[in-house]
Amino acid sequence: MLSARAVQAGQVTVTPKAGTGQVEMIRSLRVARASAVKARTQATNALHALLVTAPAELREQRRGLSAIQLVRAAAQLKASSAAACRRSSSSAPRPNSSQAR
């Protein structure tokens, strides 16, 4: 408390931390790691959510895979397979926005 009064009275000046020390570096690494873990969790959750809505054959092939195995399997899928899935799921007629008014 005495130090704070001395600063307010102008008797002492305070030098802020430079932010270049080891503690700051460790804090930055911890923030980066926490961010990476969160992004990995979100990506895994998104992949599992996509698998829930995938065609039955694809779901059966991927059932029981670990997150790493699921990512590898998804990376091997071809774009033509994805396009075929989109075509089959979009076969239902959609209402025309101009007619809905």
C-alpha positions as CSV (number, residue, x, y, z in Angstrom):
1,M,0.0,0.0,0.0
2,L,2.9,2.3,0.8
3,S,4.4,1.7,-2.7
4,A,1.1,2.7,-4.4
5,R,1.0,6.0,-2.5
6,A,4.5,6.7,-3.5
7,V,3.7,6.2,-7.2
8,Q,0.6,8.4,-6.9
9,A,2.6,11.1,-5.3
10,G,5.1,11.0,-8.1
11,Q,8.0,10.1,-5.8
12,V,8.6,6.7,-7.5
13,T,8.3,5.7,-11.2
14,V,7.2,2.3,-12.3
15,T,8.7,0.5,-15.3
16,P,6.3,-2.0,-16.9
17,K,7.4,-5.5,-17.8
18,A,8.9,-5.8,-21.2
19,G,7.0,-9.0,-22.0
20,T,10.1,-10.7,-23.4
21,G,11.1,-12.9,-20.4
22,Q,10.7,-16.7,-20.0
23,V,7.4,-16.4,-18.2
24,E,5.9,-14.5,-21.1
25,M,7.3,-17.0,-23.6
26,I,5.8,-19.9,-21.6
27,R,2.5,-18.1,-21.4
28,S,2.5,-17.7,-25.1
29,L,3.2,-21.3,-25.7
30,R,0.4,-22.4,-23.3
31,V,-2.0,-20.1,-25.1
32,A,-1.0,-21.5,-28.5
33,R,-1.3,-25.1,-27.2
34,A,-4.7,-24.4,-25.7
35,S,-5.9,-22.9,-29.0
36,A,-4.6,-25.9,-31.0
37,V,-6.3,-28.4,-28.6
38,K,-9.6,-26.5,-29.0
39,A,-9.3,-26.4,-32.8
40,R,-8.6,-30.2,-32.9
41,T,-11.6,-30.9,-30.7
42,Q,-13.8,-28.8,-32.9
43,A,-12.6,-30.5,-36.1
44,T,-13.1,-33.9,-34.6
45,N,-16.6,-33.0,-33.4
46,A,-17.4,-31.6,-36.9
47,L,-16.2,-34.8,-38.6
48,H,-18.3,-37.0,-36.3
49,A,-21.3,-34.8,-36.9
50,L,-20.8,-35.2,-40.7
51,L,-20.5,-38.9,-40.3
52,V,-23.9,-39.0,-38.6
53,T,-25.6,-37.6,-41.7
54,A,-23.5,-39.6,-44.2
55,P,-24.9,-42.4,-46.2
56,A,-25.4,-45.7,-44.3
57,E,-22.6,-47.5,-46.2
58,L,-20.1,-44.8,-45.4
59,R,-21.2,-44.7,-41.7
60,E,-20.8,-48.5,-41.4
61,Q,-17.3,-48.4,-42.9
62,R,-16.2,-45.7,-40.5
63,R,-17.9,-47.0,-37.3
64,G,-15.5,-47.6,-34.4
65,L,-12.6,-45.7,-35.9
66,S,-10.5,-43.5,-33.6
67,A,-10.3,-39.8,-34.3
68,I,-6.9,-40.2,-36.0
69,Q,-8.1,-43.1,-38.2
70,L,-11.3,-41.2,-39.1
71,V,-9.3,-38.2,-40.2
72,R,-7.1,-40.4,-42.4
73,A,-10.1,-42.1,-43.9
74,A,-11.8,-38.8,-44.6
75,A,-8.6,-37.5,-46.2
76,Q,-8.6,-40.4,-48.6
77,L,-12.2,-39.7,-49.8
78,K,-12.4,-38.4,-53.4
79,A,-14.2,-35.3,-54.4
80,S,-16.3,-37.3,-56.8
81,S,-17.6,-39.3,-53.9
82,A,-18.6,-36.1,-52.1
83,A,-20.3,-34.7,-55.2
84,A,-22.3,-37.9,-55.6
85,C,-23.4,-37.7,-52.0
86,R,-24.5,-34.1,-52.4
87,R,-26.4,-35.0,-55.6
88,S,-28.3,-37.9,-53.8
89,S,-29.1,-35.8,-50.8
90,S,-30.3,-32.8,-52.9
91,S,-32.8,-34.8,-55.0
92,A,-35.8,-33.6,-52.9
93,P,-37.5,-30.6,-54.5
94,R,-36.8,-27.3,-52.8
95,P,-39.5,-24.6,-52.5
96,N,-38.9,-21.6,-54.8
97,S,-38.4,-18.5,-52.7
98,S,-40.5,-16.3,-55.1
99,Q,-43.5,-18.7,-54.8
100,A,-43.3,-18.9,-51.0
101,R,-44.2,-15.2,-50.7
